[in-house]
């Protein structure tokens, strides 16, 4: 049971620290920005602390 609680705490902490700042809300024409890689998932996806990529933007 303690291991399950530990996993939940880790998941919540990861979620809170991986909240990405949506730069496109402030400047939809932004082309350059600095960001940090927060995490990598399944060697396919990266989570950044900031992004100018609009979700489902094509």
PDB file of N, CA, C and O in Angstrom:
ATOM      1  N   UNK A   1       0.814  -1.187   0.000  1.00  0.00           N
ATOM      2  CA  UNK A   1       0.000   0.000   0.000  1.00  0.00           C
ATOM      3  C   UNK A   1       0.864   1.259   0.000  1.00  0.00           C
ATOM      4  O   UNK A   1       0.529   2.239  -0.666  1.00  0.00           O
ATOM      5  N   UNK A   2       1.951   1.242   0.727  1.00  0.00           N
ATOM      6  CA  UNK A   2       2.840   2.403   0.776  1.00  0.00           C
ATOM      7  C   UNK A   2       3.441   2.681  -0.599  1.00  0.00           C
ATOM      8  O   UNK A   2       3.638   3.838  -0.969  1.00  0.00           O
ATOM      9  N   UNK A   3       3.733   1.622  -1.357  1.00  0.00           N
ATOM     10  CA  UNK A   3       4.288   1.791  -2.702  1.00  0.00           C
ATOM     11  C   UNK A   3       3.284   2.475  -3.623  1.00  0.00           C
ATOM     12  O   UNK A   3       3.669   3.306  -4.446  1.00  0.00           O
ATOM     13  N   UNK A   4       2.013   2.142  -3.498  1.00  0.00           N
ATOM     14  CA  UNK A   4       0.975   2.780  -4.308  1.00  0.00           C
ATOM     15  C   UNK A   4       0.894   4.268  -3.987  1.00  0.00           C
ATOM     16  O   UNK A   4       0.790   5.090  -4.897  1.00  0.00           O
ATOM     17  N   UNK A   5       0.938   4.615  -2.729  1.00  0.00           N
ATOM     18  CA  UNK A   5       0.913   6.020  -2.318  1.00  0.00           C
ATOM     19  C   UNK A   5       2.136   6.750  -2.857  1.00  0.00           C
ATOM     20  O   UNK A   5       2.031   7.886  -3.320  1.00  0.00           O
ATOM     21  N   UNK A   6       3.284   6.107  -2.801  1.00  0.00           N
ATOM     22  CA  UNK A   6       4.517   6.704  -3.317  1.00  0.00           C
ATOM     23  C   UNK A   6       4.381   6.974  -4.814  1.00  0.00           C
ATOM     24  O   UNK A   6       4.776   8.040  -5.286  1.00  0.00           O
ATOM     25  N   UNK A   7       3.828   6.023  -5.565  1.00  0.00           N
ATOM     26  CA  UNK A   7       3.636   6.200  -7.003  1.00  0.00           C
ATOM     27  C   UNK A   7       2.682   7.352  -7.300  1.00  0.00           C
ATOM     28  O   UNK A   7       2.898   8.108  -8.247  1.00  0.00           O
ATOM     29  N   UNK A   8       1.629   7.491  -6.497  1.00  0.00           N
ATOM     30  CA  UNK A   8       0.682   8.590  -6.687  1.00  0.00           C
ATOM     31  C   UNK A   8       1.352   9.936  -6.420  1.00  0.00           C
ATOM     32  O   UNK A   8       1.134  10.899  -7.155  1.00  0.00           O
ATOM     33  N   UNK A   9       2.157  10.000  -5.382  1.00  0.00           N
ATOM     34  CA  UNK A   9       2.865  11.246  -5.056  1.00  0.00           C
ATOM     35  C   UNK A   9       3.830  11.612  -6.178  1.00  0.00           C
ATOM     36  O   UNK A   9       3.923  12.778  -6.561  1.00  0.00           O
ATOM     37  N   UNK A  10       4.541  10.634  -6.700  1.00  0.00           N
ATOM     38  CA  UNK A  10       5.463  10.878  -7.813  1.00  0.00           C
ATOM     39  C   UNK A  10       4.694  11.363  -9.034  1.00  0.00           C
ATOM     40  O   UNK A  10       5.136  12.298  -9.703  1.00  0.00           O
ATOM     41  N   UNK A  11       3.557  10.751  -9.338  1.00  0.00           N
ATOM     42  CA  UNK A  11       2.750  11.157 -10.491  1.00  0.00           C
ATOM     43  C   UNK A  11       2.245  12.588 -10.345  1.00  0.00           C
ATOM     44  O   UNK A  11       2.301  13.368 -11.296  1.00  0.00           O
ATOM     45  N   UNK A  12       1.758  12.931  -9.173  1.00  0.00           N
ATOM     46  CA  UNK A  12       1.246  14.286  -8.935  1.00  0.00           C
ATOM     47  C   UNK A  12       2.376  15.304  -9.027  1.00  0.00           C
ATOM     48  O   UNK A  12       2.202  16.367  -9.622  1.00  0.00           O
ATOM     49  N   UNK A  13       3.519  14.995  -8.453  1.00  0.00           N
ATOM     50  CA  UNK A  13       4.665  15.898  -8.499  1.00  0.00           C
ATOM     51  C   UNK A  13       5.134  16.101  -9.936  1.00  0.00           C
ATOM     52  O   UNK A  13       5.418  17.229 -10.340  1.00  0.00           O
ATOM     53  N   UNK A  14       5.218  15.032 -10.702  1.00  0.00           N
ATOM     54  CA  UNK A  14       5.612  15.127 -12.107  1.00  0.00           C
ATOM     55  C   UNK A  14       4.634  15.998 -12.876  1.00  0.00           C
ATOM     56  O   UNK A  14       5.045  16.829 -13.686  1.00  0.00           O
ATOM     57  N   UNK A  15       3.341  15.814 -12.630  1.00  0.00           N
ATOM     58  CA  UNK A  15       2.315  16.610 -13.305  1.00  0.00           C
ATOM     59  C   UNK A  15       2.472  18.089 -12.976  1.00  0.00           C
ATOM     60  O   UNK A  15       2.428  18.929 -13.874  1.00  0.00           O
ATOM     61  N   UNK A  16       2.652  18.411 -11.724  1.00  0.00           N
ATOM     62  CA  UNK A  16       2.758  19.811 -11.317  1.00  0.00           C
ATOM     63  C   UNK A  16       3.984  20.488 -11.906  1.00  0.00           C
ATOM     64  O   UNK A  16       3.922  21.653 -12.300  1.00  0.00           O
ATOM     65  N   UNK A  17       5.107  19.764 -11.971  1.00  0.00           N
ATOM     66  CA  UNK A  17       6.319  20.355 -12.511  1.00  0.00           C
ATOM     67  C   UNK A  17       6.353  20.341 -14.027  1.00  0.00           C
ATOM     68  O   UNK A  17       7.230  20.966 -14.625  1.00  0.00           O
ATOM     69  N   UNK A  18       5.424  19.645 -14.664  1.00  0.00           N
ATOM     70  CA  UNK A  18       5.430  19.580 -16.119  1.00  0.00           C
ATOM     71  C   UNK A  18       4.374  20.478 -16.746  1.00  0.00           C
ATOM     72  O   UNK A  18       4.077  20.341 -17.932  1.00  0.00           O
ATOM     73  N   UNK A  19       3.810  21.384 -15.979  1.00  0.00           N
ATOM     74  CA  UNK A  19       2.837  22.318 -16.542  1.00  0.00           C
ATOM     75  C   UNK A  19       3.577  23.234 -17.516  1.00  0.00           C
ATOM     76  O   UNK A  19       4.480  23.975 -17.128  1.00  0.00           O
ATOM     77  N   UNK A  20       3.185  23.172 -18.768  1.00  0.00           N
ATOM     78  CA  UNK A  20       3.858  23.928 -19.815  1.00  0.00           C
ATOM     79  C   UNK A  20       3.239  25.315 -19.969  1.00  0.00           C
ATOM     80  O   UNK A  20       2.021  25.453 -20.076  1.00  0.00           O
ATOM     81  N   UNK A  21       4.084  26.330 -19.980  1.00  0.00           N
ATOM     82  CA  UNK A  21       3.611  27.698 -20.198  1.00  0.00           C
ATOM     83  C   UNK A  21       3.287  27.865 -21.681  1.00  0.00           C
ATOM     84  O   UNK A  21       4.142  27.613 -22.530  1.00  0.00           O
ATOM     85  N   UNK A  22       2.075  28.283 -21.998  1.00  0.00           N
ATOM     86  CA  UNK A  22       1.607  28.437 -23.378  1.00  0.00           C
ATOM     87  C   UNK A  22       1.973  29.825 -23.897  1.00  0.00           C
ATOM     88  O   UNK A  22       1.212  30.777 -23.726  1.00  0.00           O
ATOM     89  N   UNK A  23       3.132  29.936 -24.526  1.00  0.00           N
ATOM     90  CA  UNK A  23       3.605  31.222 -25.024  1.00  0.00           C
ATOM     91  C   UNK A  23       2.742  31.748 -26.164  1.00  0.00           C
ATOM     92  O   UNK A  23       2.676  32.958 -26.380  1.00  0.00           O
ATOM     93  N   UNK A  24       2.086  30.859 -26.890  1.00  0.00           N
ATOM     94  CA  UNK A  24       1.244  31.271 -28.019  1.00  0.00           C
ATOM     95  C   UNK A  24       0.042  32.100 -27.570  1.00  0.00           C
ATOM     96  O   UNK A  24      -0.566  32.793 -28.386  1.00  0.00           O
ATOM     97  N   UNK A  25      -0.305  32.041 -26.296  1.00  0.00           N
ATOM     98  CA  UNK A  25      -1.409  32.853 -25.787  1.00  0.00           C
ATOM     99  C   UNK A  25      -1.001  34.328 -25.677  1.00  0.00           C
ATOM    100  O   UNK A  25      -1.848  35.218 -25.746  1.00  0.00           O
ATOM    101  N   UNK A  26       0.292  34.575 -25.507  1.00  0.00           N
ATOM    102  CA  UNK A  26       0.797  35.946 -25.389  1.00  0.00           C
ATOM    103  C   UNK A  26       1.227  36.514 -26.742  1.00  0.00           C
ATOM    104  O   UNK A  26       1.061  37.705 -27.006  1.00  0.00           O
ATOM    105  N   UNK A  27       1.784  35.647 -27.599  1.00  0.00           N
ATOM    106  CA  UNK A  27       2.291  36.092 -28.904  1.00  0.00           C
ATOM    107  C   UNK A  27       2.122  34.958 -29.904  1.00  0.00           C
ATOM    108  O   UNK A  27       2.919  34.020 -29.921  1.00  0.00           O
ATOM    109  N   UNK A  28       1.098  35.037 -30.729  1.00  0.00           N
ATOM    110  CA  UNK A  28       0.804  33.949 -31.668  1.00  0.00           C
ATOM    111  C   UNK A  28       1.781  33.908 -32.845  1.00  0.00           C
ATOM    112  O   UNK A  28       1.746  32.966 -33.637  1.00  0.00           O
ATOM    113  N   UNK A  29       2.648  34.907 -32.970  1.00  0.00           N
ATOM    114  CA  UNK A  29       3.634  34.943 -34.054  1.00  0.00           C
ATOM    115  C   UNK A  29       5.049  34.620 -33.571  1.00  0.00           C
ATOM    116  O   UNK A  29       6.007  34.757 -34.331  1.00  0.00           O
ATOM    117  N   UNK A  30       5.183  34.203 -32.344  1.00  0.00           N
ATOM    118  CA  UNK A  30       6.484  33.893 -31.752  1.00  0.00           C
ATOM    119  C   UNK A  30       7.172  32.777 -32.535  1.00  0.00           C
ATOM    120  O   UNK A  30       6.576  31.731 -32.791  1.00  0.00           O
ATOM    121  N   UNK A  31       8.432  33.007 -32.914  1.00  0.00           N
ATOM    122  CA  UNK A  31       9.179  32.012 -33.688  1.00  0.00           C
ATOM    123  C   UNK A  31      10.400  31.477 -32.946  1.00  0.00           C
ATOM    124  O   UNK A  31      10.883  30.388 -33.257  1.00  0.00           O
ATOM    125  N   UNK A  32      10.895  32.219 -31.985  1.00  0.00           N
ATOM    126  CA  UNK A  32      12.074  31.795 -31.223  1.00  0.00           C
ATOM    127  C   UNK A  32      11.812  31.974 -29.740  1.00  0.00           C
ATOM    128  O   UNK A  32      11.245  32.981 -29.316  1.00  0.00           O
ATOM    129  N   UNK A  33      12.231  30.982 -28.948  1.00  0.00           N
ATOM    130  CA  UNK A  33      12.087  31.061 -27.501  1.00  0.00           C
ATOM    131  C   UNK A  33      13.019  30.044 -26.857  1.00  0.00           C
ATOM    132  O   UNK A  33      13.459  29.090 -27.499  1.00  0.00           O
ATOM    133  N   UNK A  34      13.306  30.256 -25.607  1.00  0.00           N
ATOM    134  CA  UNK A  34      14.113  29.320 -24.827  1.00  0.00           C
ATOM    135  C   UNK A  34      13.185  28.500 -23.955  1.00  0.00           C
ATOM    136  O   UNK A  34      12.225  29.020 -23.386  1.00  0.00           O
ATOM    137  N   UNK A  35      13.479  27.214 -23.856  1.00  0.00           N
ATOM    138  CA  UNK A  35      12.674  26.322 -23.020  1.00  0.00           C
ATOM    139  C   UNK A  35      13.574  25.236 -22.449  1.00  0.00           C
ATOM    140  O   UNK A  35      14.647  24.952 -22.980  1.00  0.00           O
ATOM    141  N   UNK A  36      13.120  24.641 -21.368  1.00  0.00           N
ATOM    142  CA  UNK A  36      13.832  23.525 -20.746  1.00  0.00           C
ATOM    143  C   UNK A  36      13.028  22.254 -20.951  1.00  0.00           C
ATOM    144  O   UNK A  36      11.798  22.274 -20.908  1.00  0.00           O
ATOM    145  N   UNK A  37      13.726  21.153 -21.175  1.00  0.00           N
ATOM    146  CA  UNK A  37      13.064  19.854 -21.270  1.00  0.00           C
ATOM    147  C   UNK A  37      12.761  19.399 -19.851  1.00  0.00           C
ATOM    148  O   UNK A  37      13.668  19.226 -19.036  1.00  0.00           O
ATOM    149  N   UNK A  38      11.471  19.206 -19.562  1.00  0.00           N
ATOM    150  CA  UNK A  38      11.041  18.788 -18.231  1.00  0.00           C
ATOM    151  C   UNK A  38      11.117  17.275 -18.113  1.00  0.00           C
ATOM    152  O   UNK A  38      11.570  16.749 -17.096  1.00  0.00           O
ATOM    153  N   UNK A  39      10.672  16.573 -19.158  1.00  0.00           N
ATOM    154  CA  UNK A  39      10.762  15.117 -19.143  1.00  0.00           C
ATOM    155  C   UNK A  39      10.652  14.562 -20.549  1.00  0.00           C
ATOM    156  O   UNK A  39      10.256  15.257 -21.485  1.00  0.00           O
ATOM    157  N   UNK A  40      11.013  13.283 -20.677  1.00  0.00           N
ATOM    158  CA  UNK A  40      10.914  12.552 -21.940  1.00  0.00           C
ATOM    159  C   UNK A  40      10.073  11.318 -21.673  1.00  0.00           C
ATOM    160  O   UNK A  40      10.302  10.601 -20.698  1.00  0.00           O
ATOM    161  N   UNK A  41       9.095  11.070 -22.541  1.00  0.00           N
ATOM    162  CA  UNK A  41       8.190   9.933 -22.370  1.00  0.00           C
ATOM    163  C   UNK A  41       8.382   8.939 -23.506  1.00  0.00           C
ATOM    164  O   UNK A  41       8.328   9.316 -24.676  1.00  0.00           O
ATOM    165  N   UNK A  42       8.600   7.700 -23.178  1.00  0.00           N
ATOM    166  CA  UNK A  42       8.681   6.597 -24.147  1.00  0.00           C
ATOM    167  C   UNK A  42       9.679   6.851 -25.276  1.00  0.00           C
ATOM    168  O   UNK A  42       9.495   6.336 -26.379  1.00  0.00           O
ATOM    169  N   UNK A  43      10.714   7.618 -25.029  1.00  0.00           N
ATOM    170  CA  UNK A  43      11.716   7.962 -26.044  1.00  0.00           C
ATOM    171  C   UNK A  43      11.108   8.557 -27.309  1.00  0.00           C
ATOM    172  O   UNK A  43      11.744   8.534 -28.362  1.00  0.00           O
ATOM    173  N   UNK A  44       9.877   9.094 -27.227  1.00  0.00           N
ATOM    174  CA  UNK A  44       9.206   9.680 -28.389  1.00  0.00           C
ATOM    175  C   UNK A  44       8.760  11.113 -28.142  1.00  0.00           C
ATOM    176  O   UNK A  44       8.750  11.931 -29.062  1.00  0.00           O
ATOM    177  N   UNK A  45       8.395  11.416 -26.914  1.00  0.00           N
ATOM    178  CA  UNK A  45       7.759  12.690 -26.604  1.00  0.00           C
ATOM    179  C   UNK A  45       8.601  13.468 -25.602  1.00  0.00           C
ATOM    180  O   UNK A  45       9.195  12.898 -24.687  1.00  0.00           O
ATOM    181  N   UNK A  46       8.640  14.780 -25.797  1.00  0.00           N
ATOM    182  CA  UNK A  46       9.304  15.628 -24.812  1.00  0.00           C
ATOM    183  C   UNK A  46       8.280  16.590 -24.222  1.00  0.00           C
ATOM    184  O   UNK A  46       7.353  17.030 -24.903  1.00  0.00           O
ATOM    185  N   UNK A  47       8.461  16.901 -22.972  1.00  0.00           N
ATOM    186  CA  UNK A  47       7.619  17.885 -22.299  1.00  0.00           C
ATOM    187  C   UNK A  47       8.512  19.069 -21.973  1.00  0.00           C
ATOM    188  O   UNK A  47       9.533  18.936 -21.298  1.00  0.00           O
ATOM    189  N   UNK A  48       8.102  20.236 -22.470  1.00  0.00           N
ATOM    190  CA  UNK A  48       8.859  21.463 -22.265  1.00  0.00           C
ATOM    191  C   UNK A  48       8.198  22.321 -21.200  1.00  0.00           C
ATOM    192  O   UNK A  48       7.003  22.190 -20.936  1.00  0.00           O
ATOM    193  N   UNK A  49       8.983  23.201 -20.591  1.00  0.00           N
ATOM    194  CA  UNK A  49       8.389  24.113 -19.612  1.00  0.00           C
ATOM    195  C   UNK A  49       7.661  25.269 -20.294  1.00  0.00           C
ATOM    196  O   UNK A  49       6.813  25.917 -19.679  1.00  0.00           O
ATOM    197  N   UNK A  50       7.994  25.537 -21.583  1.00  0.00           N
ATOM    198  CA  UNK A  50       7.347  26.601 -22.361  1.00  0.00           C
ATOM    199  C   UNK A  50       7.217  26.130 -23.804  1.00  0.00           C
ATOM    200  O   UNK A  50       8.088  25.420 -24.308  1.00  0.00           O
ATOM    201  N   UNK A  51       6.139  26.518 -24.467  1.00  0.00           N
ATOM    202  CA  UNK A  51       6.005  26.188 -25.879  1.00  0.00           C
ATOM    203  C   UNK A  51       5.223  27.254 -26.625  1.00  0.00           C
ATOM    204  O   UNK A  51       4.344  27.911 -26.067  1.00  0.00           O
ATOM    205  N   UNK A  52       5.564  27.413 -27.908  1.00  0.00           N
ATOM    206  CA  UNK A  52       4.815  28.312 -28.783  1.00  0.00           C
ATOM    207  C   UNK A  52       4.008  27.496 -29.787  1.00  0.00           C
ATOM    208  O   UNK A  52       3.324  28.063 -30.639  1.00  0.00           O
ATOM    209  N   UNK A  53       4.084  26.172 -29.694  1.00  0.00           N
ATOM    210  CA  UNK A  53       3.319  25.293 -30.582  1.00  0.00           C
ATOM    211  C   UNK A  53       1.873  25.245 -30.121  1.00  0.00           C
ATOM    212  O   UNK A  53       1.588  24.886 -28.979  1.00  0.00           O
ATOM    213  N   UNK A  54       0.971  25.604 -31.009  1.00  0.00           N
ATOM    214  CA  UNK A  54      -0.451  25.602 -30.676  1.00  0.00           C
ATOM    215  C   UNK A  54      -0.982  24.179 -30.795  1.00  0.00           C
ATOM    216  O   UNK A  54      -0.767  23.545 -31.828  1.00  0.00           O
ATOM    217  N   UNK A  55      -1.672  23.646 -29.774  1.00  0.00           N
ATOM    218  CA  UNK A  55      -2.192  22.277 -29.834  1.00  0.00           C
ATOM    219  C   UNK A  55      -3.134  22.100 -31.019  1.00  0.00           C
ATOM    220  O   UNK A  55      -3.994  22.942 -31.277  1.00  0.00           O
ATOM    221  N   UNK A  56      -2.959  21.001 -31.729  1.00  0.00           N
ATOM    222  CA  UNK A  56      -3.779  20.664 -32.908  1.00  0.00           C
ATOM    223  C   UNK A  56      -3.694  21.752 -33.968  1.00  0.00           C
ATOM    224  O   UNK A  56      -4.632  21.955 -34.739  1.00  0.00           O
ATOM    225  N   UNK A  57      -2.562  22.449 -34.002  1.00  0.00           N
ATOM    226  CA  UNK A  57      -2.385  23.541 -34.947  1.00  0.00           C
ATOM    227  C   UNK A  57      -1.935  23.104 -36.332  1.00  0.00           C
ATOM    228  O   UNK A  57      -1.830  23.929 -37.240  1.00  0.00           O
ATOM    229  N   UNK A  58      -1.671  21.823 -36.502  1.00  0.00           N
ATOM    230  CA  UNK A  58      -1.328  21.337 -37.835  1.00  0.00           C
ATOM    231  C   UNK A  58       0.118  21.243 -38.127  1.00  0.00           C
ATOM    232  O   UNK A  58       0.501  20.843 -39.227  1.00  0.00           O
TER     233      UNK A  58
END
